[in-house]
């Protein structure tokens, strides 16, 4: 169990099911995502907040660490070979990296119309539109959409290569801690996972806690030691951070 002093907390917030949010997490700060009711899906995109052309690269993240999913001890690489965030704690154990997000057509096909005129603030939202709404606040758009992470969602391949969604995998109170290794723009939403087989539109809420954790990458840092490639990733990140902040 990863704990920290309440005195270090700088932000506490939450997302209703189907909502979105974006924020800049500064280097040396961490974000805890908590699945409040169980069965949540928190989709996330990551960008270098100072140069947003640098962003999360799913292929390099998986290839460099020889993995298919994310959990404690792994990191998220940018397309420049630097580390955006590290997963320093995780009580869930599996976070999907390959399935992307829903779009309006998929949500309507699975759940029906669910319009604002009918349901007001409970209308049916989809992941792609929620990402685009948040990206627009930072001068980004469709061309900046990349593969995302789906926290708290487990999708595994069977012997035939079919992807299977594990419904209810994440229990109530499960959390994952993300430590920023550079200044990171995070874009989040809590829309349903695109492979969620549930027949009813019922996205679950998540809590957000930000605290001052200090930067990672020390020689004995578990995220640095989990793969030889990660040591190089931390060196690249530290070098970039020092160069970009020279006076």
MDAnalysis code that builds the backbone (N, CA, C; Angstrom):
import MDAnalysis as mda
import numpy as np

u = mda.Universe.empty(741, n_residues=247, atom_resindex=np.repeat(np.arange(247), 3), trajectory=True)
u.add_TopologyAttr("name", ["N", "CA", "C"] * 247)
u.add_TopologyAttr("resid", np.arange(1, 248))
u.add_TopologyAttr("resname", ["UNK", "UNK", "UNK", "UNK", "UNK", "UNK", "UNK", "UNK", "UNK", "UNK", "UNK", "UNK", "UNK", "UNK", "UNK", "UNK", "UNK", "UNK", "UNK", "UNK", "UNK", "UNK", "UNK", "UNK", "UNK", "UNK", "UNK", "UNK", "UNK", "UNK", "UNK", "UNK", "UNK", "UNK", "UNK", "UNK", "UNK", "UNK", "UNK", "UNK", "UNK", "UNK", "UNK", "UNK", "UNK", "UNK", "UNK", "UNK", "UNK", "UNK", "UNK", "UNK", "UNK", "UNK", "UNK", "UNK", "UNK", "UNK", "UNK", "UNK", "UNK", "UNK", "UNK", "UNK", "UNK", "UNK", "UNK", "UNK", "UNK", "UNK", "UNK", "UNK", "UNK", "UNK", "UNK", "UNK", "UNK", "UNK", "UNK", "UNK", "UNK", "UNK", "UNK", "UNK", "UNK", "UNK", "UNK", "UNK", "UNK", "UNK", "UNK", "UNK", "UNK", "UNK", "UNK", "UNK", "UNK", "UNK", "UNK", "UNK", "UNK", "UNK", "UNK", "UNK", "UNK", "UNK", "UNK", "UNK", "UNK", "UNK", "UNK", "UNK", "UNK", "UNK", "UNK", "UNK", "UNK", "UNK", "UNK", "UNK", "UNK", "UNK", "UNK", "UNK", "UNK", "UNK", "UNK", "UNK", "UNK", "UNK", "UNK", "UNK", "UNK", "UNK", "UNK", "UNK", "UNK", "UNK", "UNK", "UNK", "UNK", "UNK", "UNK", "UNK", "UNK", "UNK", "UNK", "UNK", "UNK", "UNK", "UNK", "UNK", "UNK", "UNK", "UNK", "UNK", "UNK", "UNK", "UNK", "UNK", "UNK", "UNK", "UNK", "UNK", "UNK", "UNK", "UNK", "UNK", "UNK", "UNK", "UNK", "UNK", "UNK", "UNK", "UNK", "UNK", "UNK", "UNK", "UNK", "UNK", "UNK", "UNK", "UNK", "UNK", "UNK", "UNK", "UNK", "UNK", "UNK", "UNK", "UNK", "UNK", "UNK", "UNK", "UNK", "UNK", "UNK", "UNK", "UNK", "UNK", "UNK", "UNK", "UNK", "UNK", "UNK", "UNK", "UNK", "UNK", "UNK", "UNK", "UNK", "UNK", "UNK", "UNK", "UNK", "UNK", "UNK", "UNK", "UNK", "UNK", "UNK", "UNK", "UNK", "UNK", "UNK", "UNK", "UNK", "UNK", "UNK", "UNK", "UNK", "UNK", "UNK", "UNK", "UNK", "UNK", "UNK", "UNK", "UNK", "UNK", "UNK", "UNK", "UNK", "UNK", "UNK", "UNK", "UNK"])
u.atoms.positions = np.array([
    [0.854, -1.199, 0.000],
    [0.000, 0.000, 0.000],
    [0.881, 1.237, 0.000],
    [0.687, 2.114, -0.949],
    [1.471, 3.333, -1.063],
    [0.738, 4.460, -0.349],
    [1.405, 5.075, 0.605],
    [0.795, 6.157, 1.370],
    [1.663, 7.398, 1.290],
    [1.074, 8.550, 1.560],
    [1.791, 9.802, 1.555],
    [1.134, 10.725, 2.563],
    [1.877, 11.717, 3.019],
    [1.360, 12.630, 4.030],
    [0.256, 13.506, 3.452],
    [-0.853, 13.663, 4.168],
    [-1.910, 14.582, 3.696],
    [-1.403, 16.000, 3.481],
    [-0.322, 16.369, 4.166],
    [0.234, 17.714, 4.016],
    [0.811, 17.953, 2.623],
    [1.090, 16.878, 1.897],
    [1.675, 17.000, 0.568],
    [0.624, 17.118, -0.527],
    [-0.643, 16.893, -0.203],
    [-1.714, 16.926, -1.206],
    [-1.973, 18.360, -1.666],
    [-2.022, 18.547, -2.972],
    [-2.284, 19.873, -3.538],
    [-3.621, 19.941, -4.271],
    [-4.224, 18.774, -4.582],
    [-5.504, 18.772, -5.293],
    [-6.239, 17.479, -5.012],
    [-7.536, 17.606, -4.740],
    [-8.423, 16.448, -4.663],
    [-9.658, 16.765, -5.499],
    [-9.995, 15.860, -6.401],
    [-11.104, 16.097, -7.321],
    [-11.707, 14.737, -7.694],
    [-12.771, 14.751, -8.457],
    [-13.357, 13.502, -8.920],
    [-14.034, 13.722, -10.263],
    [-14.212, 12.626, -10.970],
    [-14.915, 12.627, -12.244],
    [-16.142, 11.734, -12.144],
    [-17.300, 12.262, -12.491],
    [-18.471, 11.409, -12.631],
    [-18.272, 10.472, -13.816],
    [-19.052, 9.433, -13.876],
    [-18.997, 8.564, -15.030],
    [-19.321, 9.321, -16.299],
    [-18.478, 9.192, -17.318],
    [-18.694, 9.870, -18.588],
    [-18.141, 11.272, -18.674],
    [-17.517, 11.766, -17.628],
    [-16.953, 13.111, -17.644],
    [-15.502, 13.090, -18.112],
    [-14.969, 14.284, -18.359],
    [-13.580, 14.424, -18.785],
    [-12.916, 15.579, -18.057],
    [-11.583, 15.566, -18.086],
    [-10.797, 16.582, -17.393],
    [-9.408, 16.573, -17.981],
    [-8.755, 17.723, -17.960],
    [-7.353, 17.797, -18.362],
    [-6.609, 18.692, -17.388],
    [-5.344, 18.369, -17.139],
    [-4.533, 19.142, -16.209],
    [-3.073, 18.917, -16.523],
    [-2.233, 19.846, -16.076],
    [-0.789, 19.692, -16.187],
    [-0.257, 19.198, -14.849],
    [0.399, 18.042, -14.875],
    [1.038, 17.477, -13.697],
    [2.521, 17.771, -13.802],
    [3.027, 18.586, -12.889],
    [4.410, 19.026, -12.955],
    [5.366, 17.917, -12.534],
    [6.578, 17.981, -13.067],
    [7.621, 17.042, -12.679],
    [7.782, 17.066, -11.163],
    [7.816, 15.883, -10.564],
    [7.948, 15.789, -9.117],
    [6.624, 15.712, -8.385],
    [5.517, 15.672, -9.135],
    [4.205, 15.492, -8.536],
    [3.610, 14.171, -9.040],
    [2.713, 13.610, -8.258],
    [2.066, 12.350, -8.617],
    [0.557, 12.512, -8.582],
    [-0.100, 11.713, -9.404],
    [-1.563, 11.669, -9.457],
    [-2.021, 10.260, -9.104],
    [-2.902, 10.152, -8.127],
    [-3.539, 8.877, -7.820],
    [-4.938, 8.862, -8.435],
    [-5.207, 7.863, -9.253],
    [-6.540, 7.594, -9.772],
    [-7.149, 6.478, -8.943],
    [-8.362, 6.699, -8.443],
    [-9.030, 5.705, -7.605],
    [-10.374, 5.334, -8.208],
    [-10.586, 4.035, -8.370],
    [-11.855, 3.498, -8.837],
    [-12.803, 3.449, -7.638],
    [-13.747, 4.359, -7.578],
    [-14.551, 4.530, -6.372],
    [-15.549, 3.392, -6.145],
    [-16.174, 2.902, -7.203],
    [-17.244, 1.910, -7.053],
    [-16.893, 0.535, -7.602],
    [-15.764, 0.431, -8.298],
    [-15.416, -0.808, -8.982],
    [-15.920, -0.796, -10.410],
    [-15.137, -1.347, -11.318],
    [-15.542, -1.412, -12.709],
    [-15.395, -0.127, -13.487],
    [-14.585, 0.801, -12.997],
    [-14.387, 2.061, -13.716],
    [-13.461, 1.855, -14.910],
    [-13.506, 2.806, -15.814],
    [-12.542, 2.901, -16.911],
    [-12.105, 4.350, -16.997],
    [-10.815, 4.606, -16.773],
    [-10.280, 5.960, -16.888],
    [-9.306, 5.966, -18.055],
    [-9.730, 6.553, -19.169],
    [-8.880, 6.639, -20.357],
    [-7.978, 7.862, -20.231],
    [-6.726, 7.717, -20.685],
    [-5.745, 8.784, -20.485],
    [-4.857, 8.965, -21.702],
    [-4.557, 10.223, -22.008],
    [-3.549, 10.624, -22.970],
    [-2.514, 11.465, -22.246],
    [-1.259, 11.415, -22.719],
    [-0.169, 12.150, -22.083],
    [0.624, 12.913, -23.136],
    [0.939, 14.181, -22.827],
    [1.719, 15.036, -23.709],
    [2.764, 15.784, -22.885],
    [3.900, 16.107, -23.509],
    [4.862, 17.017, -22.905],
    [4.203, 18.394, -22.853],
    [3.975, 18.913, -21.661],
    [3.227, 20.158, -21.515],
    [3.943, 21.346, -22.138],
    [5.277, 21.273, -22.263],
    [6.036, 22.389, -22.828],
    [6.164, 22.291, -24.342],
    [6.110, 21.097, -24.885],
    [6.188, 20.882, -26.327],
    [5.245, 19.743, -26.669],
    [4.014, 20.116, -26.998],
    [2.943, 19.113, -27.093],
    [3.054, 18.210, -28.317],
    [3.991, 18.489, -29.225],
    [4.237, 17.547, -30.308],
    [4.854, 16.260, -29.782],
    [5.435, 16.311, -28.601],
    [5.933, 15.100, -27.948],
    [4.803, 14.538, -27.105],
    [4.457, 13.274, -27.349],
    [3.321, 12.689, -26.657],
    [3.531, 11.206, -26.440],
    [2.621, 10.598, -25.678],
    [2.683, 9.183, -25.350],
    [2.724, 8.338, -26.608],
    [3.623, 7.347, -26.610],
    [3.742, 6.425, -27.724],
    [3.507, 5.008, -27.218],
    [2.365, 4.442, -27.577],
    [2.005, 3.111, -27.104],
    [2.986, 2.052, -27.592],
    [3.351, 2.109, -28.865],
    [4.222, 1.078, -29.430],
    [5.572, 1.043, -28.728],
    [6.190, 2.198, -28.521],
    [7.494, 2.235, -27.855],
    [7.383, 1.814, -26.392],
    [6.282, 2.187, -25.741],
    [6.080, 1.801, -24.344],
    [6.044, 0.287, -24.193],
    [5.315, -0.380, -25.076],
    [5.205, -1.832, -24.989],
    [6.485, -2.518, -25.453],
    [7.052, -2.034, -26.538],
    [8.238, -2.668, -27.121],
    [9.443, -2.556, -26.189],
    [9.668, -1.373, -25.628],
    [10.844, -1.161, -24.801],
    [10.809, -1.986, -23.521],
    [9.596, -2.261, -23.016],
    [9.484, -2.966, -21.738],
    [9.016, -4.416, -21.889],
    [8.794, -4.859, -23.152],
    [8.386, -6.242, -23.435],
    [7.089, -6.586, -22.705],
    [6.089, -5.708, -22.852],
    [4.835, -5.861, -22.114],
    [3.658, -5.675, -23.056],
    [2.475, -6.038, -22.552],
    [1.208, -5.839, -23.264],
    [0.280, -4.926, -22.479],
    [0.453, -4.878, -21.174],
    [-0.383, -4.050, -20.300],
    [0.514, -3.310, -19.326],
    [-0.060, -2.341, -18.612],
    [0.685, -1.549, -17.644],
    [0.313, -1.950, -16.229],
    [1.296, -1.895, -15.340],
    [1.078, -2.071, -13.913],
    [2.261, -1.448, -13.178],
    [2.316, -1.612, -11.875],
    [3.355, -1.010, -11.052],
    [4.754, -1.404, -11.547],
    [5.637, -0.422, -11.593],
    [7.004, -0.665, -12.022],
    [7.272, -0.330, -13.471],
    [6.224, -0.113, -14.269],
    [6.396, 0.230, -15.671],
    [6.244, 1.735, -15.864],
    [6.586, 2.197, -17.063],
    [6.543, 3.623, -17.375],
    [5.849, 3.825, -18.714],
    [5.468, 5.070, -18.990],
    [4.890, 5.449, -20.275],
    [5.896, 6.312, -21.024],
    [6.326, 5.826, -22.185],
    [7.320, 6.523, -23.001],
    [6.658, 7.511, -23.952],
    [7.395, 8.574, -24.255],
    [6.990, 9.476, -25.324],
    [7.592, 8.986, -26.634],
    [7.214, 9.649, -27.723],
    [7.752, 9.295, -29.030],
    [9.172, 9.813, -29.232],
    [9.745, 10.422, -28.194],
    [11.134, 10.883, -28.224],
    [12.034, 10.034, -27.324],
    [11.513, 8.915, -26.851],
    [12.317, 8.032, -26.021],
    [12.490, 8.505, -24.597],
    [11.649, 9.449, -24.187],
    [11.701, 9.946, -22.810],
    [10.489, 9.429, -22.039],
    [10.566, 9.515, -20.730],
    [9.516, 8.969, -19.873],
    [8.597, 10.100, -19.424],
    [7.318, 9.936, -19.714],
    [6.321, 10.920, -19.309],
    [5.863, 10.680, -17.877],
    [5.408, 9.465, -17.590],
    [4.949, 9.122, -16.242],
    [5.416, 7.714, -15.895],
    [5.551, 7.472, -14.595],
    [5.878, 6.149, -14.065],
    [4.733, 5.665, -13.199],
    [4.463, 4.370, -13.240],
    [3.445, 3.766, -12.376],
    [4.139, 3.289, -11.111],
    [4.024, 4.053, -10.046],
    [4.772, 3.766, -8.825],
    [3.999, 2.908, -7.828],
    [2.698, 2.801, -7.992],
    [1.880, 1.930, -7.141],
    [0.644, 1.541, -7.925],
    [0.143, 0.325, -7.653],
    [-1.009, -0.167, -8.404],
    [-1.638, -1.328, -7.646],
    [-2.882, -1.171, -7.227],
    [-3.585, -2.265, -6.553],
    [-4.518, -3.008, -7.492],
    [-4.580, -2.584, -8.744],
    [-5.463, -3.228, -9.715],
    [-4.732, -4.345, -10.452],
    [-3.545, -4.034, -10.993],
    [-2.693, -5.062, -11.560],
    [-2.695, -5.180, -13.069],
    [-3.604, -4.518, -13.764],
    [-3.678, -4.634, -15.225],
    [-4.410, -3.423, -15.777],
    [-3.764, -2.723, -16.710],
    [-4.370, -1.552, -17.347],
    [-4.176, -1.678, -18.852],
    [-5.277, -1.619, -19.587],
    [-5.291, -1.866, -21.027],
    [-4.541, -0.785, -21.793],
    [-3.759, -1.210, -22.783],
    [-2.971, -0.278, -23.589],
    [-3.329, -0.281, -25.066],
    [-4.205, -1.183, -25.527],
    [-4.327, -1.394, -26.969],
    [-5.717, -1.168, -27.559],
    [-6.730, -0.969, -26.748],
    [-8.109, -0.991, -27.275],
    [-8.678, 0.370, -27.619],
    [-8.007, 1.452, -27.284],
    [-8.488, 2.766, -27.679],
    [-9.751, 3.194, -26.945],
    [-10.574, 4.001, -27.617],
    [-11.764, 4.568, -26.995],
    [-12.985, 4.359, -27.888],
    [-14.146, 4.564, -27.302],
    [-15.401, 4.506, -28.055],
    [-15.581, 5.787, -28.865],
    [-16.462, 5.715, -29.868],
    [-16.872, 6.907, -30.598],
    [-18.395, 7.000, -30.571],
    [-18.931, 8.034, -31.170],
    [-20.381, 8.270, -31.091],
    [-21.172, 7.129, -31.721],
    [-20.704, 6.613, -32.849],
    [-21.433, 5.547, -33.532],
    [-21.477, 4.277, -32.685],
    [-20.356, 3.949, -32.047],
    [-20.311, 2.750, -31.218],
    [-21.225, 2.881, -30.007],
    [-21.206, 4.037, -29.357],
    [-22.052, 4.242, -28.182],
    [-23.528, 4.161, -28.561],
    [-23.899, 4.761, -29.679],
    [-25.302, 4.707, -30.092],
    [-25.715, 3.282, -30.440],
    [-24.828, 2.547, -31.100],
    [-25.143, 1.166, -31.467],
    [-25.322, 0.288, -30.234],
    [-24.483, 0.493, -29.218],
    [-24.518, -0.362, -28.036],
    [-25.614, 0.028, -27.056],
    [-25.828, 1.343, -26.882],
    [-26.680, 1.807, -25.789],
    [-27.928, 2.569, -26.229],
    [-28.033, 2.929, -27.487],
    [-29.168, 3.717, -27.928],
    [-28.818, 5.183, -28.061],
    [-29.848, 6.009, -28.249],
    [-29.640, 7.420, -28.550],
    [-29.046, 8.177, -27.363],
    [-29.713, 8.178, -26.212],
    [-29.195, 8.830, -25.008],
    [-28.851, 10.292, -25.184],
    [-29.743, 11.082, -25.764],
    [-29.441, 12.470, -26.110],
    [-29.503, 13.391, -24.898],
    [-28.895, 14.563, -25.061],
    [-28.949, 15.571, -23.999],
    [-30.374, 16.073, -23.803],
    [-31.109, 16.218, -24.883],
    [-32.479, 16.701, -24.782],
    [-33.336, 15.779, -23.918],
    [-33.017, 14.508, -23.928],
    [-33.781, 13.543, -23.155],
    [-33.231, 13.358, -21.733],
    [-31.906, 13.314, -21.611],
    [-31.289, 12.925, -20.338],
    [-30.527, 14.044, -19.645],
    [-30.454, 15.206, -20.271],
    [-29.689, 16.324, -19.708],
    [-28.261, 15.879, -19.362],
    [-27.775, 16.149, -18.179],
    [-26.372, 15.885, -17.854],
    [-26.009, 14.404, -17.795],
    [-26.989, 13.543, -17.905],
    [-26.717, 12.105, -17.945],
    [-26.722, 11.557, -19.366],
    [-26.606, 12.440, -20.366],
    [-26.621, 11.966, -21.743],
    [-25.409, 11.081, -22.018],
    [-25.491, 10.283, -23.069],
    [-24.467, 9.288, -23.359],
    [-23.271, 9.950, -24.043],
    [-22.164, 9.952, -23.360],
    [-20.929, 10.516, -23.900],
    [-20.056, 9.395, -24.472],
    [-19.166, 9.759, -25.372],
    [-18.226, 8.779, -25.920],
    [-16.797, 9.277, -25.744],
    [-15.867, 8.337, -25.726],
    [-14.495, 8.665, -25.382],
    [-13.808, 9.585, -26.378],
    [-14.013, 9.371, -27.659],
    [-13.337, 10.193, -28.655],
    [-13.747, 11.653, -28.530],
    [-15.036, 11.912, -28.399],
    [-15.494, 13.295, -28.283],
    [-15.011, 13.942, -26.993],
    [-14.971, 13.173, -25.902],
    [-14.490, 13.743, -24.640],
    [-13.016, 14.107, -24.745],
    [-12.218, 13.273, -25.401],
    [-10.822, 13.618, -25.623],
    [-10.702, 14.897, -26.451],
    [-11.486, 14.995, -27.532],
    [-11.382, 16.161, -28.406],
    [-11.799, 17.446, -27.690],
    [-12.809, 17.363, -26.828],
    [-13.225, 18.540, -26.066],
    [-12.078, 19.032, -25.188],
    [-11.417, 18.116, -24.501],
    [-10.318, 18.512, -23.620],
    [-9.101, 18.981, -24.413],
    [-8.776, 18.303, -25.507],
    [-7.631, 18.704, -26.312],
    [-7.818, 20.110, -26.874],
    [-9.053, 20.446, -27.226],
    [-9.321, 21.770, -27.759],
    [-8.997, 22.893, -26.792],
    [-9.043, 22.602, -25.509],
    [-8.713, 23.617, -24.504],
    [-7.227, 23.977, -24.508],
    [-6.404, 23.127, -25.142],
    [-4.954, 23.319, -25.152],
    [-4.431, 23.546, -26.566],
    [-5.330, 23.892, -27.502],
    [-4.918, 24.156, -28.867],
    [-4.615, 22.914, -29.673],
    [-5.101, 21.769, -29.234],
    [-4.885, 20.507, -29.922],
    [-6.192, 20.017, -30.531],
    [-6.092, 19.027, -31.428],
    [-7.303, 18.568, -32.100],
    [-7.196, 17.142, -32.596],
    [-7.926, 16.839, -33.689],
    [-8.031, 15.466, -34.183],
    [-6.672, 14.869, -34.518],
    [-5.791, 15.662, -35.111],
    [-4.500, 15.119, -35.518],
    [-3.607, 14.780, -34.331],
    [-4.010, 15.223, -33.148],
    [-3.215, 14.968, -31.950],
    [-3.721, 13.770, -31.156],
    [-4.790, 13.129, -31.631],
    [-5.275, 11.914, -30.980],
    [-4.314, 10.768, -31.264],
    [-3.880, 10.093, -30.213],
    [-2.998, 8.932, -30.345],
    [-3.572, 7.798, -29.507],
    [-2.926, 6.645, -29.558],
    [-3.362, 5.529, -28.722],
    [-3.309, 5.938, -27.249],
    [-4.274, 5.479, -26.484],
    [-4.403, 5.883, -25.081],
    [-4.261, 4.678, -24.161],
    [-4.202, 4.961, -22.865],
    [-4.250, 3.934, -21.821],
    [-5.657, 3.908, -21.246],
    [-6.175, 2.719, -20.952],
    [-7.449, 2.568, -20.248],
    [-7.162, 1.994, -18.862],
    [-7.071, 2.876, -17.884],
    [-6.786, 2.436, -16.525],
    [-7.996, 1.712, -15.928],
    [-7.698, 0.671, -15.163],
    [-8.670, -0.176, -14.457],
    [-9.383, -1.172, -15.373],
    [-9.016, -1.235, -16.651],
    [-9.648, -2.167, -17.570],
    [-8.660, -3.249, -17.981],
    [-9.096, -4.508, -17.890],
    [-8.274, -5.637, -18.317],
    [-8.841, -6.232, -19.589],
    [-7.991, -6.330, -20.604],
    [-8.322, -6.979, -21.859],
    [-7.177, -7.912, -22.203],
    [-7.435, -9.199, -22.306],
    [-6.398, -10.187, -22.570],
    [-6.724, -10.948, -23.847],
    [-5.690, -11.441, -24.511],
    [-5.868, -12.207, -25.737],
    [-5.930, -13.696, -25.426],
    [-6.834, -14.401, -26.131],
    [-6.914, -15.844, -25.958],
    [-5.978, -16.542, -26.957],
    [-6.024, -17.866, -27.009],
    [-5.109, -18.633, -27.856],
    [-5.280, -18.311, -29.332],
    [-6.469, -17.872, -29.721],
    [-6.734, -17.519, -31.120],
    [-6.443, -16.052, -31.428],
    [-6.013, -15.313, -30.430],
    [-5.700, -13.909, -30.632],
    [-6.868, -12.970, -30.454],
    [-8.022, -13.474, -29.999],
    [-9.180, -12.613, -29.753],
    [-9.006, -11.867, -28.436],
    [-9.398, -10.618, -28.431],
    [-9.310, -9.808, -27.220],
    [-10.576, -9.973, -26.395],
    [-10.410, -10.271, -25.118],
    [-11.532, -10.506, -24.221],
    [-11.506, -9.516, -23.059],
    [-12.611, -8.806, -22.896],
    [-12.750, -7.838, -21.809],
    [-13.164, -8.561, -20.531],
    [-12.461, -8.266, -19.431],
    [-12.763, -8.887, -18.148],
    [-13.657, -7.949, -17.345],
    [-14.947, -8.159, -17.414],
    [-15.904, -7.286, -16.733],
    [-15.721, -7.361, -15.221],
    [-15.808, -6.198, -14.561],
    [-15.713, -6.154, -13.108],
    [-14.347, -6.472, -12.558],
    [-13.303, -6.345, -13.369],
    [-11.959, -6.705, -12.928],
    [-11.462, -5.822, -11.791],
    [-11.700, -4.532, -11.891],
    [-11.203, -3.585, -10.885],
    [-12.182, -3.491, -9.716],
    [-11.742, -3.745, -8.472],
    [-12.647, -3.682, -7.322],
    [-12.811, -2.254, -6.807],
    [-13.832, -1.992, -6.008],
    [-13.980, -0.669, -5.400],
    [-12.744, -0.316, -4.573],
    [-12.274, 0.916, -4.739],
    [-11.114, 1.389, -3.991],
    [-9.787, 1.097, -4.644],
    [-9.758, 0.386, -5.757],
    [-8.493, 0.142, -6.457],
    [-7.898, 1.474, -6.909],
    [-6.568, 1.550, -6.883],
    [-5.930, 2.803, -7.314],
    [-4.632, 2.521, -8.056],
    [-4.207, 3.534, -8.816],
    [-2.921, 3.511, -9.493],
    [-2.306, 4.898, -9.353],
    [-1.004, 4.933, -9.058],
    [-0.275, 6.189, -8.866],
    [0.605, 6.459, -10.075],
    [0.477, 7.653, -10.639],
    [1.249, 8.091, -11.794],
    [2.156, 9.240, -11.383],
    [3.463, 9.033, -11.468],
    [4.430, 10.078, -11.109],
    [4.936, 10.751, -12.372],
    [4.842, 12.077, -12.437],
    [5.267, 12.825, -13.616],
    [6.785, 12.939, -13.631],
    [7.410, 12.494, -14.720],
    [8.853, 12.593, -14.870],
    [9.259, 13.809, -15.691],
    [8.300, 14.461, -16.320],
    [8.461, 15.788, -16.905],
    [7.136, 16.503, -16.692],
    [7.028, 17.759, -17.104],
    [5.748, 18.450, -16.985],
    [4.795, 17.859, -18.028],
    [3.732, 17.206, -17.558],
    [2.892, 16.389, -18.425],
    [1.466, 16.932, -18.478],
    [0.974, 17.137, -19.699],
    [-0.442, 17.414, -19.892],
    [-1.165, 16.077, -19.914],
    [-2.079, 15.884, -18.967],
    [-2.874, 14.665, -18.896],
    [-4.301, 14.977, -19.323],
    [-4.834, 14.148, -20.194],
    [-6.213, 14.279, -20.657],
    [-6.934, 12.995, -20.257],
    [-8.008, 13.120, -19.478],
    [-8.675, 11.971, -18.880],
    [-10.174, 11.995, -19.171],
    [-10.769, 10.811, -19.269],
    [-12.231, 10.713, -19.248],
    [-12.642, 9.373, -18.647],
    [-13.899, 9.288, -18.241],
    [-14.419, 8.082, -17.594],
    [-15.555, 7.450, -18.392],
    [-15.481, 7.545, -19.715],
    [-16.471, 6.872, -20.555],
    [-16.231, 5.363, -20.552],
    [-17.236, 4.578, -20.888],
    [-17.059, 3.123, -20.883],
    [-15.970, 2.668, -21.845],
    [-15.332, 1.570, -21.488],
    [-14.339, 0.943, -22.368],
    [-15.048, 0.461, -23.640],
    [-14.414, 0.585, -24.803],
    [-15.107, 0.201, -26.046],
    [-15.481, -1.273, -26.125],
    [-14.821, -2.145, -25.370],
    [-15.166, -3.567, -25.388],
    [-16.027, -3.993, -24.203],
    [-16.425, -3.056, -23.378],
    [-17.273, -3.388, -22.229],
    [-18.586, -3.986, -22.737],
    [-18.897, -5.230, -22.344],
    [-20.096, -5.880, -22.889],
    [-21.395, -5.500, -22.185],
    [-21.319, -4.683, -21.150],
    [-22.521, -4.318, -20.413],
    [-23.581, -3.717, -21.319],
    [-24.845, -4.131, -21.189],
    [-25.899, -3.656, -22.087],
    [-26.414, -2.259, -21.752],
    [-26.051, -1.762, -20.577],
    [-26.578, -0.463, -20.123],
    [-25.451, 0.548, -20.010],
    [-25.727, 1.785, -20.429],
    [-24.732, 2.850, -20.309],
    [-24.651, 3.268, -18.844],
    [-23.573, 2.867, -18.179],
    [-23.442, 3.143, -16.746],
    [-21.980, 3.319, -16.374],
    [-21.310, 4.353, -16.912],
    [-19.899, 4.562, -16.588],
    [-19.721, 4.902, -15.107],
    [-18.595, 4.481, -14.538],
    [-18.340, 4.623, -13.111],
    [-17.427, 5.818, -12.823],
    [-17.543, 6.386, -11.622],
    [-16.740, 7.557, -11.270],
    [-15.331, 7.180, -10.809],
    [-14.478, 8.174, -10.774],
    [-13.108, 7.994, -10.293],
    [-12.699, 9.236, -9.513],
    [-11.824, 9.050, -8.528],
    [-11.284, 10.156, -7.742],
    [-9.862, 10.457, -8.185],
    [-9.475, 11.723, -8.033],
    [-8.135, 12.169, -8.391],
    [-7.501, 12.844, -7.178],
    [-6.279, 12.452, -6.880],
    [-5.510, 13.073, -5.799],
    [-4.126, 13.390, -6.315],
    [-3.706, 14.651, -6.212],
    [-2.379, 15.074, -6.638],
    [-1.579, 15.463, -5.414],
    [-0.332, 14.966, -5.340],
    [0.527, 15.331, -4.221],
    [1.967, 15.500, -4.684],
    [2.750, 16.196, -3.872],
    [4.152, 16.433, -4.175],
    [4.957, 15.212, -3.746],
    [5.429, 14.452, -4.730],
    [6.114, 13.197, -4.441],
    [7.615, 13.261, -4.650],
    [8.083, 14.279, -5.373],
    [9.478, 14.324, -5.771],
    [9.682, 13.542, -7.060],
    [10.677, 13.929, -7.869],
    [10.920, 13.227, -9.134],
    [11.516, 11.851, -8.900],
    [11.385, 10.984, -9.901],
    [11.925, 9.637, -9.797],
    [13.243, 9.510, -10.517],
    [13.616, 8.256, -10.789],
    [14.825, 7.994, -11.556],
    [16.068, 7.766, -10.742],
    [15.963, 7.704, -9.400],
    [17.134, 7.395, -8.581],
    [17.683, 6.026, -8.959],
    [18.949, 5.747, -8.665],
    [19.529, 4.454, -9.050],
    [18.752, 3.244, -8.540],
    [18.084, 3.386, -7.394],
    [17.337, 2.256, -6.837],
    [15.836, 2.362, -7.074],
    [15.417, 3.245, -7.961],
    [14.005, 3.412, -8.271],
    [13.485, 2.139, -8.948],
    [12.411, 1.512, -8.427],
    [11.890, 0.280, -9.040],
    [11.493, 0.446, -10.502],
    [10.975, 1.612, -10.875],
    [10.590, 1.826, -12.268],
    [11.816, 1.911, -13.174],
    [12.904, 2.416, -12.655],
    [14.157, 2.458, -13.414],
    [14.747, 1.064, -13.562],
    [14.614, 0.246, -12.525],
    [15.247, -1.071, -12.506],
    [14.418, -2.157, -13.171],
    [13.134, -1.898, -13.443],
    [12.259, -2.956, -13.948],
    [12.679, -3.450, -15.325],
    [13.298, -2.583, -16.134],
    [13.804, -2.959, -17.446],
    [15.087, -2.185, -17.723],
    [16.091, -2.819, -18.368],
    [17.321, -2.075, -18.699],
    [17.033, -0.838, -19.547],
    [16.048, -0.929, -20.445],
    [15.728, 0.207, -21.300],
    [15.237, 1.404, -20.488],
    [14.603, 1.148, -19.346],
    [14.072, 2.253, -18.553],
    [15.174, 3.118, -17.964],
    [16.308, 2.513, -17.657],
    [17.434, 3.310, -17.161],
    [17.838, 4.346, -18.202],
    [17.892, 3.941, -19.460],
    [18.221, 4.888, -20.529],
    [17.118, 5.925, -20.695],
    [15.867, 5.473, -20.540],
    [14.765, 6.416, -20.639],
    [14.833, 7.508, -19.586],
    [15.186, 7.144, -18.357],
    [15.316, 8.146, -17.296],
    [16.481, 9.086, -17.561],
    [17.596, 8.561, -18.099],
    [18.725, 9.426, -18.442],
    [18.313, 10.424, -19.515],
    [17.625, 9.946, -20.551],
    [17.155, 10.846, -21.607],
    [16.239, 11.928, -21.048],
    [15.376, 11.538, -20.126],
    [14.417, 12.486, -19.554],
    [15.117, 13.531, -18.701],
    [16.032, 13.094, -17.861],
    [16.761, 14.031, -16.999],
    [17.609, 14.989, -17.826],
    [18.250, 14.468, -18.854],
    [19.078, 15.326, -19.708],
    [18.214, 16.381, -20.380],
    [17.081, 15.976, -20.916],
    [16.180, 16.926, -21.568],
    [15.682, 17.973, -20.591],
    [15.288, 17.534, -19.394],
    [14.748, 18.473, -18.414],
    [15.798, 19.505, -18.014],
    [17.032, 19.055, -17.813],
    [18.104, 19.990, -17.433],
    [18.399, 20.971, -18.550],
    [18.456, 20.471, -19.787],
    [18.771, 21.354, -20.915],
    [17.681, 22.378, -21.159],
    [16.415, 21.940, -21.013],
    [15.304, 22.845, -21.307],
    [15.077, 23.878, -20.222],
    [15.736, 23.708, -19.059],
    [15.562, 24.659, -17.957],
    [16.849, 25.367, -17.583],
    [17.811, 25.382, -18.517],
    [19.044, 26.119, -18.256],
    [18.777, 27.619, -18.323],
    [19.489, 28.345, -17.489],
    [19.338, 29.819, -17.476],
    [20.587, 30.456, -18.074],
])
